[in-house]
Amino acid sequence: MNAGQSASAGWVAANGYRYRSVKNKTVPEHRIVYEQHHGVVLRTDQEVHHINGKRTDNRIENLEVMDASEHARMHIYQVRPWEYQ
């Protein structure tokens, strides 16, 4: 968060991701962690991937950014790997 921004402690939603309330908006915690650590603002077409697959593990070493289409391909491969052999 930037100075002047407040955030709740957060909660885990039904989809398994942890969220925080920032300026009355619900924001995925992994995006907040990545943006703060790297000093960037992610574009809407960028997604933060959990390397180990654990949606609540928002340690910076477990997060990597990629574009949405790359992220979708990665998850399709994980679900149906036989299509990519």
C-alpha positions as CSV (number, residue, x, y, z in Angstrom):
1,M,0.0,0.0,0.0
2,N,1.0,3.6,-0.5
3,A,1.0,6.1,2.3
4,G,-2.5,7.0,3.1
5,Q,-4.0,3.7,2.0
6,S,-5.6,1.5,4.5
7,A,-6.2,-2.2,4.2
8,S,-8.1,-4.8,6.2
9,A,-6.3,-7.9,7.5
10,G,-7.9,-9.8,4.8
11,W,-9.9,-12.9,4.3
12,V,-10.0,-16.1,2.2
13,A,-12.8,-16.3,-0.3
14,A,-14.6,-19.4,-1.5
15,N,-12.3,-19.5,-4.6
16,G,-9.3,-20.1,-2.2
17,Y,-7.6,-16.7,-2.7
18,R,-6.9,-14.2,0.0
19,Y,-8.4,-10.7,-0.4
20,R,-8.1,-7.4,1.3
21,S,-10.3,-4.3,1.3
22,V,-8.3,-1.3,0.0
23,K,-10.2,2.0,-0.3
24,N,-13.5,0.2,-0.3
25,K,-12.3,-2.1,-3.1
26,T,-11.8,-5.9,-2.8
27,V,-8.2,-6.6,-4.1
28,P,-6.5,-10.0,-4.3
29,E,-3.7,-10.0,-1.7
30,H,-1.1,-11.6,-4.1
31,R,-1.4,-8.6,-6.4
32,I,-0.8,-6.2,-3.5
33,V,2.2,-8.2,-2.3
34,Y,3.7,-8.3,-5.8
35,E,3.1,-4.6,-6.5
36,Q,4.5,-3.4,-3.2
37,H,7.6,-5.6,-3.4
38,H,8.5,-4.6,-7.0
39,G,7.2,-1.0,-6.8
40,V,5.0,-1.4,-9.9
41,V,1.3,-1.2,-10.7
42,L,0.2,-4.2,-12.6
43,R,-1.8,-3.8,-15.8
44,T,-5.2,-5.5,-15.9
45,D,-3.9,-8.0,-18.5
46,Q,-1.2,-9.1,-16.1
47,E,-1.8,-12.0,-13.6
48,V,0.2,-13.0,-10.6
49,H,0.8,-16.8,-10.6
50,H,1.4,-18.8,-7.4
51,I,4.4,-21.0,-8.3
52,N,3.6,-23.8,-5.8
53,G,-0.2,-23.7,-6.6
54,K,-1.2,-22.7,-3.1
55,R,-3.5,-19.8,-3.5
56,T,-3.0,-18.5,0.1
57,D,0.8,-18.6,-0.1
58,N,1.6,-15.0,-1.0
59,R,5.3,-15.0,-0.1
60,I,7.1,-13.0,-2.8
61,E,9.3,-15.9,-3.7
62,N,6.1,-17.8,-4.6
63,L,4.7,-15.2,-7.0
64,E,5.5,-14.4,-10.6
65,V,3.8,-12.2,-13.0
66,M,2.7,-13.2,-16.5
67,D,0.1,-12.0,-19.1
68,A,-3.3,-13.5,-18.8
69,S,-3.1,-15.7,-21.9
70,E,0.2,-17.3,-20.7
71,H,-1.3,-17.9,-17.3
72,A,-4.4,-19.5,-18.8
73,R,-2.2,-21.8,-21.0
74,M,-0.2,-22.8,-17.9
75,H,-3.3,-23.9,-16.0
76,I,-4.8,-25.7,-19.0
77,Y,-1.6,-27.6,-19.3
78,Q,-1.8,-28.6,-15.6
79,V,-5.4,-29.8,-16.0
80,R,-5.0,-31.6,-19.3
81,P,-1.3,-32.4,-19.8
82,W,-2.0,-35.1,-22.4
83,E,-3.1,-32.5,-24.9
84,Y,0.4,-31.0,-24.8
85,Q,2.6,-34.1,-25.2
